[in-house]
Amino acid sequence: MQGVLQNRLTLDDVIGRFAPAFPVEQMAVIDRNILRLAIFEILFDDNTPIKVTINEAVELAKAFGSASSPRLINGVLGSVVTQHGQRDKSAN
């Protein structure tokens, strides 16, 4: 959690680049925070495999977000992984 807070501006910039139709400040709080956590894990934390990170984020969106949240979360995270490379963190 501390890393997410320390990198919040960077994470919000990434969200803004990959979800331009959804301004970060107008995005639903739950969607924004799920994205922040997942993008942090993808870009800064090597402890969780990328596929697991995306799956868990989508499941959180299904449980706590709106009907459109899972699709938004999956799309943004898929784009982040495509843009930043698909490191296989499961090998670590």
N, C-alpha and C positions, 0 to 999 in steps of 0.2 A: 504494500500500500504506500509506503514511504516513497518508493521510486516513482510511483504514479504521480504523487503530489509534486515531487521535485521536477518532474518532466512534463507537467500539465500543459504548459504552453506549446511545447514541441508536439505532444500528442494531439492537442486541439488543432494545430497546424496540419498534421497528417489527416485528421478527420475532415477538415475543411477542403483539403486537396482531393480526397477520394469520395466525398459526399457534397459536391458543390451545390446541389439542389436543396440541401438541408443545412442552412447556416448553423454552426455549432451552438451559438447562443440561443437559437430558437428550437433546437432539437429537444425531444423529450429527455428529461433528466436521466431516466433509466437507460435509454439508448446511448446517450452520451457517455455515461459512466461505464457501461458494459464495453463500449468501444475503447475507452481509455485503458481499461484493465487489459483487454485482449491485445491491443496494439502494443502496450508496454511489454507484455509477455513475448510477442512476436519479435519486436525490435531490440529489446534490452535484456531479456531474461532467457537464458539457455536451458532452464530446468524443465520446461514443458514442451513436448512435441507440438509443432504448429497445428497439426490436424486435431489434436486434443484441445488446444486453445480455441480453435474455431468452433468445434463441436460444443464445448462448454458454454461459449458465448451465445451461440444460437439457442441452446437449451435455456439459458437464463432469460433470453429475450422472449422465448415462448412462454415461460412461467410468469414473467413480471412485466413484459412490454405489451404493446398493442398488437393487433393482428398483423400489422405490416412490419413490426420490429424484427422478426427473424430474417426476413428477406433483406432488409436494410443492413443488418449486422453481417450476414453472410456475404453480401455483395461488397461492402466496404472492406471487410477483412480479406476476402479473396483478391481484391485489387491491391491491397497493401502487400500481400505475400507475392503477387505477381511482379509488382514494381520493385520490391526490395529483395527479391530472390527467395528461393525455397530451401533455406538451410534445413537439413534434416536433423532436428534437435534430438530425435530419438536415439541417435547414435552416441550422444554424449553420456 
